[in-house]
Amino acid sequence: MLNAAYRQSLGGAALVATDDAGVAKALRLTMLLQHEGNMQKAIALILLMAMAVQLIWPLGLPGLRHRRDFWKIAVFAIVMMMVTVLIRP
C-alpha cells in the first residue's frame, strides 16, 4: 500500500524501496527536498542580519573591518545565487 503511494508521489519513477521502512525514509527525503526554498529563505535572512550587524557594529572579519564594508556581504550573496543558478539542472 505504502509502496504504491510512494510510486504515485514520484509520478511512477523507477526508484523503488524493498520494504515499508525504506519507502517511508524515501518519502521523508522527497518531502524534505520539496522544501528547499525554506533553506534559501533562511540563508537570505542570515545574510540580511549580517549586513545589519555590520552597519551597527562591524564584524571585524578580514575585509569587514569598517561599517562601510556591508556591501561586500550583498555582493557575496548575489555571487552565490548566480553560482546556484548555474549549477542547478
N, C-alpha and C positions, 0 to 999 in steps of 0.2 A: 504494500500500500504506500509506504513512505517512498519507496524506490520510484514508483510511478509519478508521485507528486514532484519528486526531485527532477525526473526527466522532463516533466511538463514545465517546471520553472526555468529550465535551461533551454527550452524550445527543442527538446529531443536531441541534445548534444550527446556526443559519444562517451562522455565521462560517466562511468558507472561504478558505484561502490558495491562491494560484495555483501556487506551487512548493514543493518539499520544504524549502527553506531557510526559507520563510515559515511553513510548518507546524511545523517544529522550533522556531522562535522563539516561535510561539504556544503550543506545548506547554510550553516553559520558563516562559513568563509564567503559564500556568494553574497549573503546579506551584508557582511562587513565591507566587501568590495563595492557594493552599491552605495555605500555611504562615504565614498571617497571625498565628496565635497565638504564634509564636516572637517576633515583634516586640513584641507586647503583654507577653509574659513578660520580655523584655529591658528594656523601659521600666519595668515594675514593679520589677525588680531594681535598676535605676539609681536610682529614687526611694527605695527602701529604703536603699540605700547612702548616698544624700544625707542621709537622715534620721539614719542612724548617725553620719555625719561631723559633722552639725550638733550632735549631742549631745556628741561628743567635743571637737570643735574648730569653733566657729562659722564659717560660710562668709563672713560679712561682707558679704553682698549686702544691698541695701535690703530691709528687712522681715525679714531673717535675721541680725540683729546679735548676738542672745543665744542661749544654749543652749536656753532655754525656747521658742524660736520654731520648733522642729522640727515641731510640729503643723501649721504652715502648709503644709508640703510635702505632708502627708497630705490636707489639705483640697483642695489643688490637684489631687492625683491623683484624688480622688473626683469633683471637678467635671469633670475631663477625661473620666473614664469615663462620666459622665452625658451629656455632650455627644456622645460617641461613640455611645452607645446611641440618642440622639435623632436623629442624622443618618444612621445606617445604615438601609438599606432593610429 
